[in-house]
């Protein structure tokens, strides 16, 4: 066989390999398909429970015992807009223990694996987003910080954004359901809390909770922390910093 023939065979093999790669890539679900459409930025948190309270501008602290206390609600107006993303699935970094608390399952038997942080998949019903811009927040936050009785053993936060909706549906795997106490136990407890629980043909489970009015479900905080060291009786200078971890607390 001539060199030219070997070259043609090698070229044909390369073309076939490239074609296979392109076909496989084309089969990957798009970001707007039935899979997870968007992963929320790290730092988004579940409220302790669905609520009409604690809008953007709310300041709270978490003490050394992981107890959370409301400090104040700043006099600032958030911008409000509807979100199209709620029409498809999203995910947020949290853990099943926090989700159980959010759903009102305070006495559910949770396995130790439920405390690890993972991406929880959900879908919101008619979601709205409330947002504060830097100028409006700084205008009320700076005078507030001047008079704040800052406790060095506490962590302070201000809510920058929140998301509210008429309902939320969580999509859990069988392993996640098992970590929440098992299918039968979870179904019975959720029924008492008014949450619909059902299994899907895909092997997933749905937890569907509806509200009779828009309720705040998630919020994005910034941490209020020292940006300079105070000496002797001098109070440290305070500023804002992004939050990237899942906050764990109980109500004080």
QUIUR-V695006 format. One record per residue. N is the residue number from 1. RES is the residue in three letters. PHI is phi as a letter, one per 20 degrees, with the letter a starting at -180 (none if undefined). Layout:
BEGIN
((N RES PHI) (N RES PHI))
END
This chain:
BEGIN
((1 UNK none) (2 UNK f) (3 UNK f) (4 UNK f) (5 UNK f) (6 UNK g) (7 UNK f) (8 UNK f) (9 UNK f) (10 UNK f) (11 UNK f) (12 UNK f) (13 UNK f) (14 UNK f) (15 UNK f) (16 UNK f) (17 UNK f) (18 UNK f) (19 UNK f) (20 UNK f) (21 UNK f) (22 UNK f) (23 UNK f) (24 UNK f) (25 UNK f) (26 UNK f) (27 UNK e) (28 UNK f) (29 UNK g) (30 UNK f) (31 UNK f) (32 UNK d) (33 UNK e) (34 UNK e) (35 UNK e) (36 UNK f) (37 UNK e) (38 UNK b) (39 UNK e) (40 UNK f) (41 UNK g) (42 UNK f) (43 UNK o) (44 UNK f) (45 UNK c) (46 UNK f) (47 UNK f) (48 UNK g) (49 UNK b) (50 UNK g) (51 UNK b) (52 UNK e) (53 UNK e) (54 UNK l) (55 UNK f) (56 UNK g) (57 UNK o) (58 UNK f) (59 UNK d) (60 UNK c) (61 UNK c) (62 UNK c) (63 UNK e) (64 UNK f) (65 UNK e) (66 UNK m) (67 UNK e) (68 UNK d) (69 UNK c) (70 UNK f) (71 UNK d) (72 UNK a) (73 UNK d) (74 UNK f) (75 UNK f) (76 UNK b) (77 UNK d) (78 UNK e) (79 UNK e) (80 UNK c) (81 UNK b) (82 UNK f) (83 UNK d) (84 UNK e) (85 UNK f) (86 UNK f) (87 UNK f) (88 UNK c) (89 UNK f) (90 UNK c) (91 UNK b) (92 UNK c) (93 UNK f) (94 UNK a) (95 UNK c) (96 UNK f) (97 UNK f) (98 UNK f) (99 UNK f) (100 UNK f) (101 UNK f) (102 UNK g) (103 UNK e) (104 UNK n) (105 UNK e) (106 UNK f) (107 UNK d) (108 UNK f) (109 UNK e) (110 UNK d) (111 UNK f) (112 UNK f) (113 UNK f) (114 UNK f) (115 UNK e) (116 UNK f) (117 UNK f) (118 UNK b) (119 UNK e) (120 UNK e) (121 UNK e) (122 UNK b) (123 UNK b) (124 UNK e) (125 UNK d) (126 UNK l) (127 UNK f) (128 UNK c) (129 UNK c) (130 UNK d) (131 UNK c) (132 UNK d) (133 UNK e) (134 UNK g) (135 UNK f) (136 UNK f) (137 UNK f) (138 UNK f) (139 UNK f) (140 UNK d) (141 UNK f) (142 UNK f) (143 UNK f) (144 UNK f) (145 UNK f) (146 UNK f) (147 UNK d) (148 UNK f) (149 UNK e) (150 UNK f) (151 UNK d) (152 UNK f) (153 UNK e) (154 UNK d) (155 UNK d) (156 UNK d) (157 UNK b) (158 UNK c) (159 UNK f) (160 UNK e) (161 UNK c) (162 UNK b) (163 UNK c) (164 UNK c) (165 UNK b) (166 UNK e) (167 UNK r) (168 UNK b) (169 UNK d) (170 UNK e) (171 UNK d) (172 UNK d) (173 UNK e) (174 UNK f) (175 UNK f) (176 UNK f) (177 UNK f) (178 UNK f) (179 UNK f) (180 UNK e) (181 UNK o) (182 UNK o) (183 UNK g) (184 UNK f) (185 UNK f) (186 UNK f) (187 UNK f) (188 UNK f) (189 UNK f) (190 UNK f) (191 UNK f) (192 UNK f) (193 UNK e) (194 UNK m) (195 UNK d) (196 UNK f) (197 UNK c) (198 UNK b) (199 UNK e) (200 UNK d) (201 UNK f) (202 UNK f) (203 UNK n) (204 UNK e) (205 UNK c) (206 UNK d) (207 UNK d) (208 UNK d) (209 UNK c) (210 UNK d) (211 UNK c) (212 UNK e) (213 UNK b) (214 UNK f) (215 UNK c) (216 UNK f) (217 UNK d) (218 UNK c) (219 UNK b) (220 UNK d) (221 UNK e) (222 UNK c) (223 UNK e) (224 UNK e) (225 UNK b) (226 UNK f) (227 UNK d) (228 UNK b) (229 UNK e) (230 UNK e) (231 UNK d) (232 UNK l) (233 UNK e) (234 UNK f) (235 UNK f) (236 UNK f) (237 UNK f) (238 UNK d) (239 UNK b) (240 UNK d) (241 UNK c) (242 UNK f) (243 UNK d) (244 UNK c) (245 UNK d) (246 UNK e) (247 UNK e) (248 UNK d) (249 UNK b) (250 UNK c) (251 UNK f) (252 UNK e))
END
